Amino acid sequence: MVAIVAMPEWYKGLTILLEIFTMLVAFGVVYAGVHAFKVTRQRKHLYFAIAFGLLSASFIGRLFVQLTLALEEFNQRIVSPAIATAGLQENFFSLGHVTYIWLVLAAYAILMGLAFKWERKREVGVLLALTTVVAATSTTLSWPFYMASLALLFCIAVQHFLNFKERRANSAYWIFFAFTLLTLEPLLYLLAFFMPELIAAGYVVRLIAYVVILRTLWKVLA
C-alpha cells in the first residue's frame, strides 16, 4: 500500500525492499493458484490467482513509478538542474497512485467475493465500481484508501473465520489467520500518521500474511 508519511531515505529503502519481497511472494501465490486450478479445475483457485495477479501488478506499477521519479530527480539535480519538472512528477505520481489503489481494491473485491462465495458477478461489479470512486478520491488523501481496505479485509477475515468454524480444516484456519494479519496492515498505516515508524510494521505484516497464504496453498496441493 501507499503510505505518504515523511520518513528518512534509509527507511524508504527498507520499505521498498520489503515490498519487493512481498511482490515475489505474490507471484508465487499466482503460480500456486493457477496450478491448483489446473489440478482441481475449481474456478475459485483461478479467481484467487487473478486477485493476487492484480496485487502483483500494483507492486510492479508502484516500483516503476518510484524508479521513474528517482531517475527524473537525478536528471533534474545532476544533468539538467535548470529544468523544472515538478508538475510532471506530481501528475505522474498521481496517476501511478490512483492505479495502484484501484488494483489493490479490485483484488480485495475479488477476494471478498470468493470469501462470501458469491455466485453472481453483480456484487463484485458493485464493489469494483466503488473501488473506482475510492481511487478517484484518493489522489491527494490516503485515508479513504486505508479505510476502504480496512473495511474489505475485515469482512473477508470475518467470513474466513466463519468458514473455519464450519469446516474446522487446518487450511481454513491459516487462511483466516493470514487475512487477519492483512486487516492489521491498513490499520497500521492509519496509525502511522501519528507514529511513522509503524509503516514498516505494516509492510512486515503484509509480507508474513502472503507467506502464510502461499504456504497454505502449497500444503493443500501436496
Secondary structure, DSSP 8 states (H G I E B T S, - for coil): --------HHHHHHHHHHHHHHHHHHHHHHHHHHHHHHHH--HHHHHHHHHHHHHHHHHHHHHHHHHHHHHHHHIIIII-TT---HHHHHHHHHHHHHHHHHHHHHHHHHHHHHHTT--SSHHHHHHHHHHHHHHHHTSS-SHHHHHHHHHHHHHHHHHHHHHHHHH--HHHHHHHHHHHHHHHHHHHHHHTTT-TTHHHHHHHHHHHHHHHHHHHHHHHH-
